[in-house]
Amino acid sequence: MLETKLITFKNWVSENGIIDKRFEYVNQKLTYYFDEFLDNHRALPMYEDYFNAITKCNELKFDCFTEVEAYVKLYFLERYRRFSLIFVDLIPNRIKINKEILMLDIATGPGAAMYALNDVFNMYKIYLEENNIKNDITLNIKYIEQSTYFREFLHKFTEILNLNNLDEKWLYKIPFHFELEDDYIKIHSNINIDKGYYDFQKPKYSFNLIVSSYFFTDINNLEYFGDSIIKTIKYLKNNGRMIIIGANAGNNVYTKIYEELKTKITQHNYGTKKFIGNCRLEFTKKYTFDTQEDEILNSIYDIRFNYIVSDLIGIKDKQEYNELILKLNKRTINVTELLGFIRYSKFRKKI
Ligand SMILES: C[S@@+](CC[C@H](N)C(=O)[O-])C[C@H]1O[C@@H](n2cnc3c(N)ncnc32)[C@H](O)[C@@H]1O
């Protein structure tokens, strides 16, 4: 067992600003990704998908690339940041690492949890080395994802992250070709958990960490995937942790989802614990989700939306961009005007 104190690693991370440096790196590479791959033909459909991704995320099938890119634009950095903070908080004490950390990400989408764990794991290795603590810990990640377009994103983005990166310490080892299953429902196949059949089987994998983020987004899919959840828990090592992430616990839909998850899990003699995080504060000081309009308006303060605006408008229009941001900061622009502006700029830039 590696003897380190949680507070020490956490302090080291914050003293070094290392988590912010990684965020900036990933951020820059994501911008590069969009500059490189977002061609004129794809720009407009992606723009439409972007708004669908805000308003009806649950209905998206991710069966085309523009939908996936819109989702990435909107949610990747936020999820990556949130997972980084969570992992720094949990490693090494609450997520124990003896020799290996083996993580499963259910419905990984663009893989934010995988990239974040990759980074935090590397931070932890550097931290151990700097403290002369010998170790040979390794990281091994598996995922489940049904969308081939998300898997294609994982492939491209991992290559971009590693492109021109000469520092071995920060390489991304994301298993884009090696998903565990494509469909989460297959995880329980014909195994009858209630009869204890599964318990006599030796699990194929033994994870110390299983994560799932914004996958259980309505009560119906919880019903549908109920057995799979229990089966997945049985893949955990002793002292392993499953982390399920979703929206604000105060949100009506999610309150029911979290309660239902708790009921399902505790029925099988596992314990649950609810954490209410405030990771959002890392991004912005002002951020509420009372109405759809607020969501769009307030998210302008958030890095992800700033990104979209700045990159649609482009450097040439810097003055206009500054004026727009000024107006937004003063709240003198309404959503329609904002969307119109972006749409107009998009056409002007691309055509
Ligand atoms: C809202 S996204 C969440 C993605 C990611 N976990 C995140 O937090 O950004 C839902 C993901 O579930 C995937 N998905 C939906 N049904 C699935 C299934 N039956 N098996 C595997 N993946 C599925 C979708 O393709 C999509 O990547």
The ligand as a MOL file (V3000), in Angstrom:
LIG
                    3D

  0  0  0     0  0            999 V3000
M  V30 BEGIN CTAB
M  V30 COUNTS 27 29 0 0 0
M  V30 BEGIN ATOM
M  V30 1 C -25.6040 12.2250 -22.4000 0
M  V30 2 S -24.3210 11.2620 -23.0680 0 CHG=1
M  V30 3 C -23.1650 11.1840 -21.7290 0
M  V30 4 C -21.7470 11.0440 -22.2160 0
M  V30 5 C -20.6590 11.1920 -21.1540 0
M  V30 6 N -20.7250 10.1450 -20.1770 0
M  V30 7 C -20.7090 12.5650 -20.5180 0
M  V30 8 O -20.9720 12.6770 -19.3240 0
M  V30 9 O -20.4570 13.5410 -21.2240 0 CHG=-1
M  V30 10 C -25.0120 9.6390 -23.0740 0
M  V30 11 C -24.0780 8.6140 -23.7030 0
M  V30 12 O -24.6560 7.3140 -23.5610 0
M  V30 13 C -24.4090 6.5830 -24.7570 0
M  V30 14 N -25.3970 5.4820 -24.7760 0
M  V30 15 C -26.7460 5.5750 -24.8520 0
M  V30 16 N -27.3090 4.3450 -24.7800 0
M  V30 17 C -26.2980 3.4700 -24.6330 0
M  V30 18 C -26.2390 2.0480 -24.5040 0
M  V30 19 N -27.3300 1.3040 -24.5080 0
M  V30 20 N -25.0330 1.4660 -24.3700 0
M  V30 21 C -23.8930 2.2110 -24.3820 0
M  V30 22 N -23.8860 3.5500 -24.5080 0
M  V30 23 C -25.0720 4.1840 -24.6340 0
M  V30 24 C -24.5740 7.6370 -25.8350 0
M  V30 25 O -24.0360 7.2340 -27.0690 0
M  V30 26 C -23.8280 8.7910 -25.1790 0
M  V30 27 O -22.4580 8.7040 -25.4100 0
M  V30 END ATOM
M  V30 BEGIN BOND
M  V30 1 1 1 2
M  V30 2 1 2 3
M  V30 3 1 2 10
M  V30 4 1 3 4
M  V30 5 1 4 5
M  V30 6 1 5 6
M  V30 7 1 5 7
M  V30 8 2 7 8
M  V30 9 1 7 9
M  V30 10 1 10 11
M  V30 11 1 11 12
M  V30 12 1 11 26
M  V30 13 1 12 13
M  V30 14 1 13 14
M  V30 15 1 13 24
M  V30 16 1 14 15
M  V30 17 1 14 23
M  V30 18 2 15 16
M  V30 19 1 16 17
M  V30 20 1 17 18
M  V30 21 2 17 23
M  V30 22 1 18 19
M  V30 23 2 18 20
M  V30 24 1 20 21
M  V30 25 2 21 22
M  V30 26 1 22 23
M  V30 27 1 24 25
M  V30 28 1 24 26
M  V30 29 1 26 27
M  V30 END BOND
M  V30 END CTAB
M  END
